[in-house]
């Protein structure tokens, strides 16, 4: 059965992957800049998340490793690492480097512990077979998965809320207009990520109540894909496409004003017969007087 995963996640993977490759190619220019390193890493992790979530890749990884649904827990682990990397980008940009380093190392250590526990819980859950399109919904019926999900979503939500807080806090103070817009797009994408969290929590509650959470699973998929694309756009706004868009806009405005002035110049230099008049005091002034109609 075809689902949103079959076209939304590949699209998000392509967008994030292209941004990662371009940013990786630009890395030598910013060697030694931890903010740029965090930005590049976050794009790479996000691309990997969506790549693993594509059903074909999901199935291939399960068959290659002999562990069905290993792509699911790996993708969710990478989601946490992506969120921490994204937060590191904002921290290194907005705070003192030593302070940002301490905070980033703390978050990375916490993420490593959470991910290790997630893998341990995953292998403790009875494996229902490969679930390329309804992994979370299927696993929602297992009690151990509830512990796994609480741990994963709590970590994800805390980091996401912190990213939103930092982005909205520092956006008004950003000197560059594209950095300001980028931070706000990051916040918007992170908010869509919280929609994903809500759907995941509702899946566990619905399974306990005997309801089928597959009916609204599409909301989680769309929220994750659209939020991810927004965050890619936001992360790359100041360093990749934003300044170039401004250059194109300036070029377009210059061309527009050039043609407008050229049109006015033609109207200004075009002879126009205004009057043929005769003055009783000054005598006859016969001839055509060249005037102009200027409509600029």
C-alpha positions as CSV (number, residue, x, y, z in Angstrom):
1,X,0.0,0.0,0.0
2,X,1.4,3.4,-1.0
3,X,1.6,6.0,1.9
4,X,2.9,9.5,2.4
5,X,6.3,7.9,3.3
6,X,6.7,6.9,-0.4
7,X,6.8,10.4,-1.7
8,X,7.1,12.9,1.2
9,X,10.1,11.3,2.8
10,X,12.1,10.9,-0.4
11,X,11.4,14.6,-1.3
12,X,12.6,15.7,2.2
13,X,15.7,13.4,1.8
14,X,16.6,15.0,-1.5
15,X,16.2,18.5,-0.2
16,X,18.2,17.9,2.9
17,X,20.8,15.8,1.0
18,X,21.4,18.5,-1.6
19,X,21.7,21.2,1.2
20,X,24.2,18.9,3.0
21,X,26.4,18.3,-0.1
22,X,26.5,22.0,-0.9
23,X,27.3,23.0,2.6
24,X,30.0,20.2,2.8
25,X,31.6,21.6,-0.3
26,X,31.6,25.1,1.3
27,X,33.1,23.8,4.6
28,X,36.8,24.6,3.7
29,X,35.9,28.3,3.6
30,X,34.7,28.2,7.3
31,X,37.4,25.9,8.7
32,X,37.5,26.2,12.4
33,X,34.0,27.7,12.7
34,X,32.0,25.4,15.1
35,X,28.7,27.0,14.1
36,X,29.3,26.1,10.5
37,X,30.4,22.6,11.5
38,X,27.2,22.1,13.6
39,X,25.1,23.4,10.6
40,X,26.7,20.9,8.2
41,X,26.3,18.1,10.7
42,X,22.6,18.9,11.3
43,X,21.9,18.9,7.6
44,X,23.7,15.5,7.2
45,X,21.8,13.9,10.1
46,X,18.4,15.2,8.8
47,X,19.1,13.8,5.3
48,X,20.0,10.5,6.9
49,X,16.8,10.4,8.9
50,X,14.6,10.8,5.9
51,X,16.7,8.5,3.7
52,X,16.3,5.7,6.3
53,X,12.6,6.4,6.5
54,X,12.0,5.7,2.8
55,X,10.3,2.3,2.7
56,X,12.7,0.8,0.1
57,X,15.7,1.8,2.1
58,X,14.1,0.7,5.4
59,X,13.4,-2.8,4.0
60,X,16.9,-3.0,2.5
61,X,18.6,-2.2,5.8
62,X,16.5,-4.7,7.7
63,X,17.3,-7.5,5.3
64,X,21.0,-6.5,5.2
65,X,21.4,-6.5,9.0
66,X,19.0,-9.3,9.7
67,X,17.2,-7.1,12.2
68,X,13.7,-6.0,11.0
69,X,12.8,-2.4,11.7
70,X,16.4,-1.5,12.7
71,X,15.9,1.5,10.4
72,X,13.1,2.8,12.7
73,X,15.1,3.0,15.9
74,X,18.2,4.3,14.0
75,X,16.2,7.0,12.3
76,X,14.7,8.1,15.6
77,X,18.2,8.1,17.2
78,X,19.4,10.3,14.4
79,X,16.4,12.7,14.9
80,X,17.7,13.3,18.4
81,X,21.3,13.9,17.2
82,X,19.9,16.2,14.5
83,X,18.0,18.3,17.0
84,X,21.1,18.6,19.3
85,X,23.2,19.6,16.3
86,X,20.7,22.2,15.3
87,X,20.6,23.6,18.8
88,X,24.5,23.7,18.8
89,X,24.4,25.8,15.6
90,X,22.2,28.4,17.3
91,X,24.3,28.3,20.6
92,X,27.6,28.8,18.8
93,X,26.2,31.6,16.8
94,X,24.6,33.4,19.7
95,X,26.8,32.7,22.8
96,X,30.4,32.7,23.8
97,X,32.3,29.8,22.2
98,X,33.4,28.2,25.5
99,X,30.0,28.4,27.0
100,X,28.3,27.0,23.8
101,X,30.8,24.1,23.8
102,X,30.0,23.1,27.4
103,X,26.3,23.2,26.7
104,X,26.7,21.2,23.4
105,X,28.8,18.6,25.1
106,X,26.3,18.2,27.9
107,X,23.4,17.7,25.4
108,X,25.5,15.3,23.3
109,X,26.3,13.2,26.4
110,X,22.6,13.1,27.4
111,X,21.6,12.2,23.9
112,X,24.2,9.3,23.8
113,X,22.7,7.9,27.0
114,X,19.1,8.2,25.7
115,X,20.0,6.5,22.4
116,X,21.8,3.6,24.2
117,X,18.7,3.0,26.3
118,X,16.4,3.2,23.2
119,X,18.4,0.5,21.4
120,X,18.3,-1.7,24.5
121,X,14.5,-1.3,24.8
122,X,14.1,-1.8,21.0
123,X,15.8,-5.2,21.2
124,X,13.6,-6.2,24.2
125,X,10.4,-5.6,22.2
126,X,9.0,-8.7,20.3
127,X,9.7,-8.0,16.7
128,X,6.5,-8.1,14.6
129,X,8.4,-8.3,11.3
130,X,9.3,-5.6,8.9
131,X,7.0,-2.6,9.2
132,X,8.1,-0.1,6.6
133,X,5.1,2.2,6.7
134,X,3.5,1.7,10.1
135,X,6.4,1.0,12.5
136,X,5.3,3.4,15.3
137,X,1.6,2.4,15.0
138,X,2.4,-1.3,15.1
139,X,4.8,-1.1,18.0
140,X,2.4,1.1,20.0
141,X,0.6,-2.1,21.1
142,X,3.7,-3.4,23.1
143,X,4.0,-2.2,26.7
144,X,7.8,-1.9,26.5
145,X,7.4,0.4,23.5
146,X,5.5,2.8,25.7
147,X,8.7,3.3,27.9
148,X,10.8,3.5,24.7
149,X,8.4,6.2,23.3
150,X,8.2,8.2,26.4
151,X,12.0,8.4,26.6
152,X,12.4,9.2,22.9
153,X,9.6,11.8,22.7
154,X,10.6,13.5,26.0
155,X,14.1,14.0,24.8
156,X,13.0,15.1,21.4
157,X,10.4,17.5,22.8
158,X,12.8,19.1,25.3
159,X,15.4,19.8,22.6
160,X,12.8,21.0,20.1
161,X,11.2,23.4,22.6
162,X,14.7,24.7,23.5
163,X,15.4,25.2,19.7
164,X,12.2,27.2,19.3
165,X,13.0,29.3,22.4
166,X,16.5,30.1,21.2
167,X,15.5,30.8,17.6
168,X,12.7,33.2,18.6
169,X,14.8,34.8,21.3
170,X,17.8,35.6,19.1
171,X,16.0,36.2,15.8
172,X,15.1,39.9,16.5
173,X,18.7,40.6,17.4
174,X,20.2,39.1,14.3
175,X,22.0,41.7,12.2
176,X,21.6,39.9,8.9
177,X,18.0,39.8,7.6
178,X,18.4,36.3,6.2
179,X,19.7,35.0,9.5
180,X,16.7,36.5,11.2
181,X,14.4,34.9,8.7
182,X,16.2,31.6,8.9
183,X,15.9,31.4,12.7
184,X,12.2,32.0,12.4
185,X,11.8,29.3,9.8
186,X,13.7,26.9,12.1
187,X,11.3,27.7,14.9
188,X,8.3,27.1,12.5
189,X,9.8,23.8,11.4
190,X,10.4,22.7,15.0
191,X,6.8,23.6,15.9
192,X,5.6,21.2,13.1
193,X,7.9,18.6,14.7
194,X,5.7,18.9,17.9
195,X,2.7,17.8,15.8
196,X,4.7,14.6,15.1
197,X,5.1,14.2,18.9
198,X,1.4,14.7,19.5
199,X,0.5,12.0,17.0
200,X,3.0,9.6,18.4
201,X,1.6,10.0,21.9
202,X,-2.0,9.6,20.7
203,X,-1.0,6.3,19.0
204,X,-0.1,4.8,22.4
205,X,-3.2,6.2,24.0
206,X,-5.4,5.0,21.1
207,X,-4.0,1.5,21.2
208,X,-4.8,1.2,24.9
209,X,-8.3,2.4,24.2
210,X,-8.8,-0.1,21.4
211,X,-8.7,2.5,18.6
212,X,-6.8,2.4,15.4
213,X,-4.2,5.2,15.2
214,X,-3.6,4.5,11.5
215,X,-6.4,6.8,10.8
216,X,-4.4,9.9,11.7
217,X,-0.9,8.6,11.2
218,X,-0.6,10.7,8.0
219,X,-0.5,13.8,10.2
220,X,2.8,12.6,11.8
221,X,4.3,11.9,8.4
222,X,3.3,15.2,6.8
223,X,4.3,17.2,10.0
224,X,7.7,15.5,10.0
225,X,8.4,15.9,6.2
226,X,7.1,19.5,6.0
227,X,8.8,20.5,9.3
228,X,12.1,19.0,8.1
229,X,12.0,20.9,4.8
230,X,11.2,24.1,6.6
231,X,14.2,23.6,8.9
232,X,16.5,22.9,5.9
233,X,15.3,26.2,4.3
234,X,15.9,28.0,7.6
235,X,19.3,26.5,8.3
236,X,20.6,27.4,4.9
237,X,18.9,30.8,4.5
238,X,21.8,33.0,5.8
239,X,24.7,31.0,4.3
240,X,23.4,29.5,1.0
241,X,20.4,30.8,-0.8
242,X,19.3,34.0,1.1
243,X,22.1,36.4,-0.1
244,X,21.9,35.0,-3.6
245,X,18.2,35.6,-3.7
246,X,18.8,39.2,-2.6
247,X,21.3,39.6,-5.4
248,X,18.7,38.3,-7.9
249,X,16.1,40.6,-6.5
250,X,18.4,43.6,-6.7
251,X,19.3,42.7,-10.3
252,X,15.6,42.5,-11.1
253,X,14.8,45.9,-9.5
254,X,17.7,47.4,-11.4
255,X,16.5,46.1,-14.7
256,X,13.0,47.3,-14.0
257,X,14.1,50.8,-13.1
258,X,16.5,50.9,-16.1
259,X,13.6,50.1,-18.5
260,X,11.4,52.6,-16.8
261,X,14.0,55.3,-17.1
262,X,14.7,54.3,-20.7
263,X,11.0,54.6,-21.5
264,X,10.9,58.0,-19.8
265,X,13.9,59.1,-21.8
266,X,12.3,58.2,-25.0
267,X,9.1,60.2,-24.1
268,X,11.3,63.1,-23.1
269,X,13.2,63.3,-26.4
270,X,10.2,62.8,-28.6
271,X,9.2,66.1,-30.3
272,X,5.6,67.1,-29.6
273,X,3.8,70.1,-31.3
274,X,2.4,72.1,-28.4
275,X,1.2,75.3,-30.0
276,X,1.5,77.7,-32.9
277,X,0.8,81.2,-31.5
278,X,1.2,84.8,-32.3
279,X,2.1,87.6,-29.9
280,X,0.9,91.1,-30.6
281,X,3.7,92.6,-28.4
282,X,6.6,90.5,-29.6
283,X,5.6,89.9,-33.2
284,X,5.0,86.6,-34.9
285,X,6.6,83.6,-33.6
286,X,5.9,81.0,-36.1
287,X,7.1,77.5,-35.9
288,X,6.7,74.4,-33.8
289,X,7.8,74.3,-30.2
290,X,9.2,71.0,-29.0
291,X,7.8,70.0,-25.6
292,X,7.3,66.8,-23.7
293,X,4.8,64.7,-21.9
294,X,6.5,62.8,-19.2
295,X,4.7,59.9,-17.6
296,X,7.2,58.1,-15.4
